[in-house]
Amino acid sequence: MEASLYSDLLELTGLIPGEKVLVVSNTSGARLETYVIEGEKGSGVICMNGAAAHLIRKGEEIIIMGFELTDEPVTPKMILVDEENKFARWLYPNS
């Protein structure tokens, strides 16, 4: 299973290709762990691939969560995208 995210979102959030992420569908309630594949810059593509596409389908509203193990405090980077998956706004004041 894998999730393709266009590179603009990777740059904004700090997610990296190959990173393990948790994907949750607000639409269906499905949850899965997968890894990030970098998509084409500017494409707006957020896509579940392989078996993940059977659990989370096109058009569902999702949350993608990355995690970091550290001894230091971490400031989360949380964003919202619009209907075309383009960056809309930051959800955290320091991001």
Phi, psi and omega in degrees: 000144176205161179236126176267130177232131180294147193301333178302318180291325177298317180296319181292319188265341183085005174292150181235149177305135181090349181291138175286133179226158172257129179244128181238131177266120173287341182280307186256344184086358179295145177226139177206153173257138182206191177231160186272134169245132180285127178261179183292132180303134176077359186284335184077009184279124165234114193219133171274136182242159176062218183299331180300329181292343176278339181265321181234119188255165178307136177093350179285147175276125185232162171239132177247124184239127171255157182230153181224131175266124183201158174269352183256153174298145181239133174269116181293151174247106183240129181231159169246145174245160179273190182296340178258014180065023176269147180307129178252309180191162174281145176259350182240133188297333184266001183278000000 
